[in-house]
Amino acid sequence: MPVGPRRTSARYRRQVNDTPTPELFSWEFATDPYPAYAWLREHAPVHRTELPSGVEAWLVTRYADARQALADARLSKNPEYHADDAQGRAKTGIPGERGAGLMTHLLNIDPPDHTRLRRLVSKAFTPRRTALFAPRVQELADSLVDAFAEKGEADLIHEFAFPLPIYAICDLLGVPREDQDDFRDWAGMMIRHGGGPRGGVARSVKKIRAYLSELIHKKRADPGDDLISDLIRASDHGEHLTENEAAAMAFVILFAGFETTINLIGNSAHAFFRNPVQRSVFQGAVEQGNGSLIDSAIEELLRFDGPVELATWRYATEGLEIGGQPIRKGDPVLVVLAAADRDPERFKSPDTLDLSRRDNQHLGYGHGIHYCLGAPLARLEGRTALETLFRRLPDLRLAVDPADLRWRGGLIMRGLRTLPVEFTPETPTGRSR
């Protein structure tokens, strides 16, 4: 969620075995959180901390504990279980969703409502729809590269990784092409305000909510071949999504879908710049059409520096233990996916990028009943984007000192603010000069 990191004061740095815990949620931490997570895994694998918002929560960092917690029915997704008061609860979840009436989506509910909504939404979010969407994703990737390929330089985040999933999800939802730039602007506000006050995000959320309400009304009268129309039509044994549920689901598909894909593309390109041997392996696989190696590469990139740093909020519905640590009823729990996926107890040489890694059951898209429903689409977009980039711009390289890169402030997502690159310009025929 867009909560900006800040330098924590000394009183929040708890002592463990007379050793101070690493400073969490500072700008330095955002640049490279993995050493701090390694320390927590070893010394305080289930660690209570105060977040930049002032909310206290437990961080779960070991793979085995994380996998268990993600599937534990005693950890609810419903923020009403949070022991804090209403003001404290308002600091959790997606900024602005409560005020915009967008709470009834899969990230905030438990069975049986979760089971019902996921079953209905799954009817619209099918593998068939994802497969049929592949040509459109490729068209978008090529058109975006076309726009900067002759310049010899670009910002991969703002000119490629950001617009690709926005336009793709707009097409998927059924947002008319003439309205898609508005969506891009609103989504951009959510990204730009990620390190600042929640109010800027909340305003864009309200605009999206108003637009979705109007669009759902139009689709009810004139349905099309798109996801919102399918959400409206979705039924099972006479059950239907309400208009509010359909709007909330469309919103969370947009919110969760665009930023995860931005980060997957940006983080992966950044990882390749830092690991030239593995980058060569990937480019060789693209040139040879080695789909199996490309698939394993995407999974390894998701594990190594994935787009989602922490799983979304959970709340203990009763007293329980995680990794031997007692958790009180009502306590918030955040599973640190980035830490779990670098756990040496689960992955050999976890800090090494290895595109040929076979035993790779990472938690990048979650686990259990809340496993990301849009994961197949995110993988398709990420794979298509990276293949297109490194096929068309084979000498793509970072245009700034790596130390000058800045990461967006946030709690749930992990991604770069910008990624300036340079390359040999393409000629109008598509070949490098």
Buried (B, 14 or more C-beta within 10 A) or exposed (E): BBBBBBEBEEEBEEEEEEEEBBBBBBBEBBEEBBEBBBBBBEEBBBBBBBBBBEBBBBBBBBBBBBBBBBBBEBBBBBBEBBEBEEEBBBBBBBBBBBBBBBBBBBBBBBEEBBEBBBEBBEEBBEEEBBEEBBEBBBBBBBEBBEEBBEEBEBBBBBBBBBBBBBBBBBBBBBBEEEEBEBBBEBBBBBBBBBBEEBEBBBBBBBBBBEBBBEBBEBBBEEBEEBBBBBBBBBEEEEEBBEBBBBBBBBBBBBBBBBBBBBBBBBBBBBBBBEBEEBBEBBBEBBEEEBEEBBEBBBBBBBBBBBBBBBBBBBBBBEEBEBBEBEBEEBBBBBBBBBBBBBBEEBBEEBEEBBBEBEEBEBBBBBBBBBEBBBBBBBBBBBBBBBBBBBEBBEEBEBBEEEEEBEBBBBBBBBBBBBBBBBBBBBEEEEEBE
